[in-house]
Amino acid sequence: MAMTTTTSTTLIIGGELGLCFNPNNNDDRRHGSLFFLFLSADRSSSPPPPPPHHRSLLLLCPPRLIIIRPTNEDALSSPSASLTCTTALLPPSRGRPRMDVTRKEALWINNNRFNPHWVRARLPVKLQFQQRKPSAFSTPRGSGRLVRMEQVWQEFFSDPSQWWDNRLTKKSPKHPDFKHRGTLESLWVDGWLNPPWVKEKMASMTLGHTKSGDGLRSRVPDSFCNGDKLSKLCEEGRLKEALHMLKLMVQQTTEPPIHSYVCLLKGCSRRKALAEGKQVHALIVQSVLDSNIFLANTLVHMYSKCGSLLHAHKVFSNMPQHNVYSWTAIISAYADSGEVEEAVNLFQKMQETGLAPDKVLFVVVLKACASLAGLEQGRQLHSEIIKRGFQSDVVVGSTLVNMYAKCGCTQDARELFDNMSERNVVSWNAMIVGYAQNGLGKEALALYEQMKQEGMQPNNVTFVLLLKACASLAALEQGKQLHSEIIKKGFQSDLVVCSTLVDMYAKCGCTEDARELFDNMSERNVVSWNAMIVGYVQNGLGKEALALYEQMKQEGMQPNNVTFVLLLKACANLAALEQGKQLHSEIIKRGFQSDVVVGNTLVDMYAKCGCTEDARELFDNMSERDVVSWNAMIAGYAQNGLGKEALALFEQMQGEGTKPDEVTYISVLSACAHSGLVDQGRYVFDSMCKNHGVTPTKKHYACMGDLLGRAGCLADAELFINKMPIQPHSVVWMTLLGAARNHGHVEIGRRAFDHVVKLEPKNAAPYVLLSNIYAAAGMKDELAKVRNEMKEAGVKKVPGCSWIEVDNQLHALL
């Protein structure tokens, strides 16, 4: 470890200008040749004598460096000049000596080949200089070094303010801990030449100050002002180290900059490190910076990203003043936490203060209105946006399109989209997803064609939305075309796109194509597995879904709550009770039993497998219940013919304050139909509109027709269907046809058959039911006619099958 010190002396040069180095006994010429180095010199080709405009001259004889500067402009021209000479000890080196210079022009004294003849005549002038103060490392080995090191440490402790503290910023142990500001002398805390009392005295010092109040001039704040080390630690996720460093900085006599706190808070936000974020908050309070509005806004954002809405609101409430960024931070916090109503209310409070919102805040509130389907509030925001001139902003415009589409106003969204002065791929995606979410898949696909015609390049999100539209329409051919375009544009390796492709093929009934694509995926995540499982379940292939789950476990992929929901539905469809119980055990092991969706599906599975007592026990023990939970249990009672229990649970549901929805009434009406509770069913149907404001749908009318038909009131059922305010669909007439078969009513059965065939000409079920009616009535001629009509229409009856579970294995009986 080399030490470098400098000292000054006055040189008296008499006679002609010339320099000669007269080394003492400590100099060693074996390190290299003696040479001159000119700095800042004019490259003049003037003949001798040497020109006086050489501003500085460095004479180097390793290991001693001599820098000579004139005291004035005419110094070099004077026969007796006073010069300032700075000598410095250089570290030994095998080759060239180490130099810190900006211009590398050198002259060697003994270079006889190239030197002018007059060089020697100019040099023989005595050069006298005062011996510099030796450093600890220039002292010969032995006790002299120890003595010198002790002197340096004493100088350090006598005035620490003259030393730089590099302990936090040094990148290598070879770099010194302390460096003198003037002489550049270096010290190491763990140096092997240190006196024994150094460590004891260092223990009484802290970074930035001593107990006596002498301050160390640390370089730490300068380093962190540039965001070097602290930013790097935060980017790498080493938050604990960054926090420790910030605590050391707080101990400095000079407070760390605001940027240091902000950088660490942003790192906590990215990592959702709430504990470290709270410690940074404590340091901010300790430094009396909690009133800084910029830091307070960053704190609100950090608590929001870490999921602590309470702390975010507390910081916001304690702020002495708010700006638009403060309101944006707290409104975003509530919106991201699902409290969208409160987010909209806060925006209204901000408007009451007279503060003008910016476009970022408008985007946040528009998204909240879209989540609430708050069309009126969205329209008011639209007016405000026009007033403030933000309507031409592409981000604001895209968010407006999304808001109108999610509120069901696709025409308004399309009009706004067409009138946008600038559109990007996000704008197109907003309109496409608006069509897809409102069941307008054809319009979404047509918009994609327009998008291509206008030269806009789609991204992976565009293809995901379009594939979902194809899946909802069962548009296999268009889905295949999109698959080809995905390959051309290089998105086939995108995990989300591939998973959506699997889902599209499965929902279009092509489970083999979906499985082939699934098997060929280079990378699969749990979403990919779920897409294939749901494809099997929706196509009635529950056995294959359960087999795929076994493969999933063998490959080490961890299932999530969605996986178990899909598998439980497969077990419910197959009435596979034992496999459902095994899944229940795995759900408990993985800690999903408290998930309300998983709990609802478990209740449904047990009920469909005929275990209503187990379903009710599970229902009663649920820590959280929503309207779907009540519907699942009521539907379970209905499917097992327990109408009275279903009605009792329906009354309990209302008593506990849960508002029934349209699915609840379908389950209750179905329970009344299966139990023959006609009067109760009529009362429930009438109260649905009057008491709860639920508008009856086709399914409700089908349940009422089934209720009257099962009770033998066929004439009332037919009259009820004919008086429906909406056009009856095939299911309604099928229920009447089934009731006619059960009660042997030929005429009503024939009329119901005619309606069903008009609506579903390729359905074999009405032909079979009418044939059974004629066969039971002994009308052989009519029976033959129906069979001939069935042949002429090209309708074939699909053979049914039954599933039986033996030793945890499912078997199909055809």
Order of alpha helices (4+ residues) and beta strands (2+ residues): beta-beta-beta-beta-beta-beta-alpha-alpha-beta-beta-beta-alpha-beta-beta-beta-alpha-alpha-alpha-alpha-alpha-alpha-alpha-alpha-alpha-alpha-alpha-alpha-alpha-alpha-alpha-alpha-alpha-alpha-alpha-alpha-alpha-alpha-alpha-alpha-alpha-alpha-alpha-alpha-alpha-alpha-alpha-alpha-alpha-alpha-alpha-beta-beta
